[in-house]
Amino acid sequence: MSHVEHLKELHGLPALDFAQFAGKRELPEAGTAAWRLAVDPYGDSPEDFGALWDRFLDSVDPAGVRALIVGQWGEPYDNDSSGIVRHLVDARDRLTALRAVFIGDLEMEEAEISWIEQCDVTPVLEAYPLLEEFGVRGGTGLRFPAVRHERLRRLRFEAGGLPGEVVRGVAAGEFPALEHLDLWLGVEEYGGDAQVADLAPILAGGRFPALRHLGLRNSEIQDEIATAVAGAPVVAELASLDLSLGVLTDEGATALLGGRPLTHLTRLDLHHNFLSEPVAERIRTALEPSGVEVDLSERGRAWEDDGVVHRFTAVAE
């Protein structure tokens, strides 16, 4: 679960752990922080998440809360996020200023990313038509059937294995305001069974008319994705492109260089890759003179075992 840590901010607001204010009389103004709610199921006096949730809503002004980060809600394996979704949906008439939600803000010490049990999270979008940012960590059990949301600007899924069903749901959704889409596709061993064909509606362009950033990351088929992106009409619509965290090799990078122009981008993120230095230098030479910020850091090395070449994504289990 490298490359995964607690969120430091959400919706431009600093993350603030509600638990640190236990017993204190005064809390910061509700709208000045992205409130992080999490329980410690192994503490001396573990608190049920439902009790924590009620205490939070009774302690702050719910109508002023703009951003919520949900951390650990129970023991790994034994809990899924359906209760979290219900809490959020039930509080929609109280959390009237809510604009950003992230579900599953757990680090490795709390649960490996593929241990996090998710569910159908789209009821949150349906309950909050003014929501602008939505993120989820963990792909196990995750569902995201196609929905329409008028105001969502940022959508992010972090997973060691993102189900193809979820990718297809995103691609079939209607998000006219979506500017930033970030998908960690992961590996098949942990449920990441999405194929390049599932991305076709996104890559065709025009699906999300406001889209300016596209992240297709952390994939064991990163070369196939890069090859598909190379000829994709959506590239012309983007300001930044992120193909990092996966097993990108010279094959995918060469295809990317031979595809549609990338010199209009402000940033191309390819960090955590398996590129040779000559190909990396070709990328720099082709793009950096045009002002494109290129990240080629964290160069990995493949190894061979019994004739099989092994490369790993940054985040899997």
Disulfide bonds with the S-S distance in Angstrom:
none
